[in-house]
Amino acid sequence: MFDNNKKIFTAPLAGITDKPFRTILREFAPDVSMVTEMISCHSLVEGHKNCIRNFDNYADEGNIGAQIFGADAYLMGEAAKILQDSGAKWIDINMGCPVPKVATRAGAGAFLMRNHKLAGEIVAACVKAVNIPVSVKTRLGWDEAHKDWQDLIRVVADSGADFAVVHGRTRAQGYSGNADLPTKPDLPIPIIANGDIKNIDDVERVQSLGYDGAMLGRAMLGQPWIIGQICGTAEKPQNVGNVVLKHLDLIIDYYGAKSGVPMFRKHAAWYSAGMPNSAQFRIRVNQITDEGELKKIIKDFWSID
Ligand SMILES: Cc1cc2nc3c(=O)[nH]c(=O)nc-3n(C[C@H](O)[C@H](O)[C@H](O)COP(=O)(O)O)c2cc1C
């Protein structure tokens, strides 16, 4: 799993790294390791129809781990089985999400950093349920006073986790401040570094700290080719507008135009960031509900015939 490009991971980003965006990323980096958006074990096991990603098939998606969240070890194991059957190459368990709905109300995500025993039970249940690798994605700890990630890593490793991703912030930090990973300590499983990794220099920095791989999240927004540049498999395309149009088509195929057009607004904003007249472009995009009209203003903005 940790060969060549596979040491580079794309991060799970809820509402962003859906199947359409992953298709775009995969074109630039065929061998990169990806993680899906987080998926609720309840929603998956109950087969909620309104959550399209419950029905994704990963068989054609290359090296991809499916991420689940939840606080019920049995249901997490059942969810892991479903994802294995859908073609996921490994199961990733969310132990870092700070959103109150997940971390406090559901006792899942980052809350597992406060309950190592349950974290271990969840990993053990997933390891027992599937015959593919199981990883966890976590943070440095709950808050500044509880940066006990190394203890958590030892617990999940003892329970059978194959590797872990560590985001160099605490739950209390959310996404503010700088990610700050120390030199990699001696731990029993490979650790992938995450947080504020934006380019090849950052990848090399975390490698020099001893980490076994690097995971990029927000750096991919509006520039999915960055993953290809880091993996050495692609450059920035001549005309970004063609990528934007393809991404829009994929989103519409997947969600339908009614949901897809408004959903695409954030991507349009990221793709156009920093370009001349991008503010006016964004204002127009945010008013549009029609697929044809959206395509037209994208073509105009990027000068595509
Ligand atoms: C909009 C958004 C959605 C995210 N969704 C998830 C998620 O579903 N699962 C997860 O483990 N982390 C999630 N994260 C955290 C990222 O995977 C990553 O750990 C974090 O953004 C730091 O990495 P970066 O600085 O490279 O973006 C999310 C972050 C953002 C900003």
The ligand as an SDF file (V2000), in Angstrom:
LIG
                    3D

 31 33  0  0  0  0  0  0  0  0999 V2000
  -15.1990   20.8050    4.1190 C   0  0  0  0  0  0  0  0  0  0  0  0
  -14.4180   19.7380    4.8450 C   0  0  0  0  0  0  0  0  0  0  0  0
  -14.9500   18.4730    4.9580 C   0  0  0  0  0  0  0  0  0  0  0  0
  -14.2420   17.4650    5.6280 C   0  0  0  0  0  0  0  0  0  0  0  0
  -14.7730   16.2200    5.7110 N   0  0  0  0  0  0  0  0  0  0  0  0
  -14.0800   15.2300    6.3370 C   0  0  0  0  0  0  0  0  0  0  0  0
  -14.5700   13.8910    6.3720 C   0  0  0  0  0  0  0  0  0  0  0  0
  -15.6320   13.5640    5.8200 O   0  0  0  0  0  0  0  0  0  0  0  0
  -13.8320   12.9710    7.0430 N   0  0  0  0  0  0  0  0  0  0  0  0
  -12.6260   13.2770    7.6490 C   0  0  0  0  0  0  0  0  0  0  0  0
  -11.9890   12.4020    8.2430 O   0  0  0  0  0  0  0  0  0  0  0  0
  -12.1340   14.5330    7.5960 N   0  0  0  0  0  0  0  0  0  0  0  0
  -12.8130   15.4900    6.9460 C   0  0  0  0  0  0  0  0  0  0  0  0
  -12.2880   16.7370    6.8560 N   0  0  0  0  0  0  0  0  0  0  0  0
  -10.9070   16.9760    7.3390 C   0  0  0  0  0  0  0  0  0  0  0  0
   -9.9050   16.7810    6.1940 C   0  0  0  0  0  0  0  0  0  0  0  0
   -9.9190   15.4510    5.7270 O   0  0  0  0  0  0  0  0  0  0  0  0
   -8.4780   17.1550    6.6260 C   0  0  0  0  0  0  0  0  0  0  0  0
   -8.1390   16.3650    7.7350 O   0  0  0  0  0  0  0  0  0  0  0  0
   -8.3450   18.6250    6.9850 C   0  0  0  0  0  0  0  0  0  0  0  0
   -8.9930   19.4510    6.0410 O   0  0  0  0  0  0  0  0  0  0  0  0
   -6.8630   19.0350    7.1120 C   0  0  0  0  0  0  0  0  0  0  0  0
   -6.1810   18.7700    5.9050 O   0  0  0  0  0  0  0  0  0  0  0  0
   -5.8900   19.9290    4.7990 P   0  0  0  0  0  0  0  0  0  0  0  0
   -5.2040   21.0690    5.5360 O   0  0  0  0  0  0  0  0  0  0  0  0
   -5.0170   19.2710    3.7870 O   0  0  0  0  0  0  0  0  0  0  0  0
   -7.2180   20.3690    4.2640 O   0  0  0  0  0  0  0  0  0  0  0  0
  -12.9810   17.7600    6.2170 C   0  0  0  0  0  0  0  0  0  0  0  0
  -12.4580   19.0570    6.0980 C   0  0  0  0  0  0  0  0  0  0  0  0
  -13.1500   20.0370    5.4290 C   0  0  0  0  0  0  0  0  0  0  0  0
  -12.5410   21.4070    5.3170 C   0  0  0  0  0  0  0  0  0  0  0  0
  1  2  1  0
  2  3  1  0
  2 30  2  0
  3  4  2  0
  4  5  1  0
  4 28  1  0
  5  6  2  0
  6  7  1  0
  6 13  1  0
  7  8  2  0
  7  9  1  0
  9 10  1  0
 10 11  2  0
 10 12  1  0
 12 13  2  0
 13 14  1  0
 14 15  1  0
 14 28  1  0
 15 16  1  0
 16 17  1  0
 16 18  1  0
 18 19  1  0
 18 20  1  0
 20 21  1  0
 20 22  1  0
 22 23  1  0
 23 24  1  0
 24 25  2  0
 24 26  1  0
 24 27  1  0
 28 29  2  0
 29 30  1  0
 30 31  1  0
M  END
$$$$
